Amino acid sequence: MFSQKRWTCSTVLAAVGLLAAPAVAQTKATRNLTQKAGKYAVDLRIPQEGLYADEETDIEFHVADLSQDDPVQGAPPIVKAKIAAKLTMPAMPAMPAQDPKTHSEGVPGDYGVVVYFPHGGDYQLDLRITPPEDKAFTVAFKVPVNDASAARKPKPKPFTLDTAFRPREVRADTPTDITLVVRSRDTRQPVTDFDLVHEKKMHFVIVSKDLGQFAHEHPAWHEDGTFTLRYTFPTGGEYYLFADVAPHEAGDQVLMQTVNVKGTVPSPPDLKGLGTTDTVDGVKVALSTEATRISARRTLPLAFSIKDAASGAPITDLEPYLGAMAHLILIQEGAATYVHCHPDESDPTNGHNGTLTFLARFPAPGVYRGWIQIQRAGKVLTASFVVDVPAGKGEN
């Protein structure tokens, strides 16, 4: 799903021999989420300002033994525990899980987990903790994450995207060989191990800045970590290239580059004039969610009717496409914000009864163009619509 979209908690070393309470070591304002398992308590420290999408964050947590709680010094910390973490998004079970790295901090009982949130929403962080000389236990935290904010200072992502074109001058109506390399930010080495997401190692979305052109491609992967694609840009102008990938155990990542294409630049489409209904190959796709129910920065059901354009009868013979009943890609006006989501899998009739309902999230207010891709009789159909998303209650 969403697109896109680093700061590190600082730590003060405790004095030798002092069993300090967790708050003593904190130098940033935090709010604690606490979970208990048997005699153990785990306090997860969330920054007071909250967590934000599109940022890598070192979240600290403290592990203590409640069975030896002291009225003065508090519960003693658990040191040298083995920690394993997993980050998921329950609302989007198809999104690959993240197995983030964990580490010990400089304070007894304090640990950290480095996580990256690709978009806003509610995540689940599972911590499997094995104290010395005791059995492992698991605690789970619901972690709310804000959408990426343009007001925050940009922070480096854990991965980068390199692009190369042949010929180097990209021209409209001329085949171009595109080479893509995903690199680790820390090592600068190409990533060679990717998890499959909806049957592919990369979903590559090409969109013109004016949202007049759209393509959803799947470049060929090679063992040296490169992806290659031959593509012909239909018009001149600036294009945004979104690589939607999942490096092994790192979860979903959306990486973006731009390219200027030589050639005739058409007049931009009248986005608001495109409306919420489109007909492709006799299939009428229409947004059925009321406009008053749509707002930014919250996960919401986005429903569409799928009907025969001539008869108005519901279409019930859609086929799975790339491991889902449909794909929905949303791009905000200006093409800087990208959202990729799929039908709600909790309803087995979804996509089989003339309707499609997606769990979608608009990261910010504004005009979005969406493209729905469905498959019928072995043919992929792409319908588009435009929606003007207002700010949520109490937002600007």
Secondary structure, DSSP 8 states (H G I E B T S, - for coil): ------EE--B----TT----GGGGB-S-EEEEEEEETTEEEEEEEETT-EETT-EEEEEEEEEEGGG-BTTTBS-B--S-EEEEEEE-TT-TTS--B---EEE-SSTTEEEEEEE-SSSEEEEEEEEEE-TTS--EEEEEEEEEE---TTS-----SEEEEEEEESSS-BTTS-EEEEEEEEETTT--B---B--BTTBSEEEEEEETTS--EEEE--EE-TTSEEEEEE--SS-EEEEEEEEE-BTTB--EEEEEEEEEBS-------HHHH-SEEEETTEEEEE-S-GGG--SSSEEEEEEEEEETTT--B----B-BTTBS-EEEEEETTS--EEEE-B-TT-TTTTTSSEEEEEEE-SSSEEEEEEEEEEETTEEEEEEEEEEE---TT--
